[in-house]
């Protein structure tokens, strides 16, 4: 079997479109999506003086024509930002009220996920390509309502057969992070959840493990050390790096020894490492630059080869 | 209708992982200052400049090389903001659609920098340890004799390389802790150096100490050095701009470090501003440091004297009583003689040791990143990108770099194969070709370039990237010309040409062979970096 794996596209429209095209581009049999596919930010553009205005950082952006606004919206969405337009009065409410901000964000996010689901169905129907996916720690719980129908196959906390020769076990979410995101668990919980997902009847079928958080101290989980204000701890221009992966995931890999294990979560730790007989990979992420980082995995006669890609 | 006020950013950021501030301006600045290495720059320029380019001005040469390097920096700034990735020229060229050149030039670059890791490993002894021993224990003793020999320099150099590799393998924390300490000592040593050289009695103290230490030269040892150099053919003509231009290749070597932050381009926040100011800032700051030390060194020691004593050292076999030191008369030793304080002498030597050391793991890390990028793209054997099971670091890449550096160290110490700056010639050619590609990039890769933050910026109708890369390429071409025609620095002797030629050829041949091998395995190398069309 030959498949393409990408992860952490964080709402980037360009990356998702490339992901759908990847099956044809790389000539693979299936696609795997490793979580953290929702956006992190919502840009509000206020209608003003016949045009639109928004402020990013210290820069105020003025869009006088519809085409300027649509161009800005497209660029922002491509890079993973959601964009809404508000009337001035609504913007006043938006500015001051975090609940309204969250509501509008969730609304825009649901619309995007619906659109993506339709896009995927449209492009992959008739090609027999499935998208096996898990949520990441950043996915709000309502995301479980989406990506349930063809071509999507959710594999979070499921152990399923892919074909006669391969099975797949997935675990989304992560261990505790400083950002207190939607799907974080204690190590003991992760251990129990993975254990509960494992299906004894499939134990003899070679396994693909799809996780979000990488194994602890694997090199795939090396992230910049943070201060309490979430800035990098730096010295002499170099970020100090610390392992941030999950101990329970590492132990699960050591115990289950899948043929290959796929991870994401830590964008900077692109690489490949062996844990026992298992090849573990993290293709990293370059979503903010519309760059789809991934890897093409070929499993043939129990031999695994990995080619990292940057589409 | 009034414009609606936007006093705050109208962007809502929900709790999500990865929203951290990245490398900022000061970090780029400090990173590059560390990789310029004041120690290596001062040591080499003061060692060779006055001796072989005595009609040249170190101050003007440093300004010229800073000017050249500024143009080169602007070219690489254009590259790094257009392709803001970590990995340097390999990433620029492969992602721009020139994979064969990307690998081959990156290969040349890495080999060149690893050569200078070996040079630096040797300089640990010759620039720092030997001066310190001579200043504290006298200019003639058995320890000095041993340190001046190749076996001692091999032991110390190897220990340095191994320690640097170990630091990188065990992880960033250990590396940063050590480097932070080293940087502090480097600054303290530099301040001690300036304090000594600025002192009103520095010149008198230097001459008195030199005359005492070398009283066996006869009366007036200081003058004897100058007289003997003249008699051996040392050139003492008046100021020459031509010689100043020739001299600039020596300060150019360390100043090239100001552009090394292209290697961490993917981690820099607000790339356009921070890389530009960080790179140029480190360049001018360091050039200023070189100039200040050169001026103060002239005041305290005498530029002519530095030239004469080095010239005598290199021609010692031609006379029966050479008026020179028994070891290479590097600047830290001479500066140490300008004070009677052993504490200041120790601090000065320690400062140089720290500047030289600083470079070694920094450059090993630079090449490690390149090796890792090759391995992940399968442009090099996959095991090169293997991560350590305990430390999570690319230990195979680090060890490979260390072995190459160690091989160079052995060749440098026990053979005469390499002129000192021959691999700067190779590296500048690689960078020049990269900038030449950058000149054409906006035209031939228009779609990719259109996403660059400087895509719309033009001067006189010419794309900024085209202009800056063109100027940078021309600047490097000038340096290549100087190096090619300077047999002391690099030259075009058969050995130099073979060394550079083999390096370039090996890079291209390796890439082509690997491409064929991968195709045989069913792997299309170009898929590693070809962009997937969205529609």
Interface residues (C-beta under 8 A of the other chain):
Chain A: X10 X14 X17 X18 X21 X22 X25 X26 X36 X40 X41 X42 X43 X44 X45 X46 X48 X49 X50 X53 X54 X55 X56 X57 X60 X81 X88 X91 X94 X95 X101 X102 X104 X105 X137 X138 X174 X177 X179 X180 X181 X217 X218 X219 X220 X221 X222 X224 X225 X226 X230 X231 X232 X234 X235 X236 X237 X238 X239 X240 X241 X242 X243 X265 X267 X268 X269 X270 X271 X272 X273 X274 X275 X286 X289 X290 X292 X296 X298 X305 X306 X307 X308 X309 X310 X311
Chain B: X1 X2 X3 X4 X6 X8 X9 X10 X11 X12 X13 X14 X15 X16 X17 X18 X19 X20 X21 X22 X23 X26 X27 X28 X29 X30 X31 X32 X34 X84 X85 X95 X171 X172 X173 X175 X176 X177 X179 X180 X183 X261 X264 X266 X267 X372 X376 X377 X378 X382 X385 X386 X387 X388 X389 X390 X391 X392 X393 X394 X451 X521 X522 X523 X527 X528 X529 X530 X531 X532 X533 X534 X535
